Amino acid sequence: MQLWVGLGNPGPDYALHRHNVGFMALDVIAEMHGFSPWKKQFQGWSSEGRIGGDKILLLKPATYMNESGRAVRAAADFYKLEPADITLFHDELDLAPMKVKVKRGGGTAGHNGLRSTDAHIGPDFRRIRIGIGHPGHKDRVTGYVLGNYAKAEQDALADMLGAIAAEAPWLAQGDDVRFMNEVALRLLA
């Protein structure tokens, strides 16, 4: 079993924030691959399904971003998963908008959801870094990440989330490079 976690903040006020792109990615994956309805579990909402032959639990922590690691740890402990079995989908300031990169391990780059997860399970989990771009000055970061995607970004956002979900079988198989390449090709078309 694999645990795929989308980082975000719960509630309708946060739904379209850039910081919630991890939640958005899991919603599209669940819909495209016919996962079970979301249910309250592990201090968040979970949905189970298969992608290819791989059983995957999707988790959207309800603990708010700063405490995401508590929910990740609860699910990991229940299923006896190692950090290598866990994938986090999160917003990334240091990537251009709508770019998608995969990385295993590493630092937290000031991201509170990554910091919390690192504190609860260590740094050796896989990260799906979803680019949101940088607002240009560090004083504008909080308002930017906690701001909604602009109307002009909606089509590109939908295309990117669709590409992530469509190419998710490569992630399930552990072929991170193929996943990144196929997502990038879809976004060029």
Sequence and secondary structure as in RCSB ss.txt:
>XXXX:A:sequence
MQLWVGLGNPGPDYALHRHNVGFMALDVIAEMHGFSPWKKQFQGWSSEGRIGGDKILLLKPATYMNESGRAVRAA
ADFYKLEPADITLFHDELDLAPMKVKVKRGGGTAGHNGLRSTDAHIGPDFRRIRIGIGHPGHKDRVTGYVLGNYA
KAEQDALADMLGAIAAEAPWLAQGDDVRFMNEVALRLLA
>XXXX:A:secstr
 EEEEE    SGGGTTBGGGHHHHHHHHHHHHTT    EEETTEEEEEEEETTEEEEEEEESS GGGHHHHHHHH
HHHHT  GGGEEEEEEETTS TT EEEEES   TT HHHHHHHHHH S SEEEEEE    SSGGGHHHHHTSB  
GGGHHHHHHHHHHHHHTHHHHHTT HHHHHHHHHHHHH 
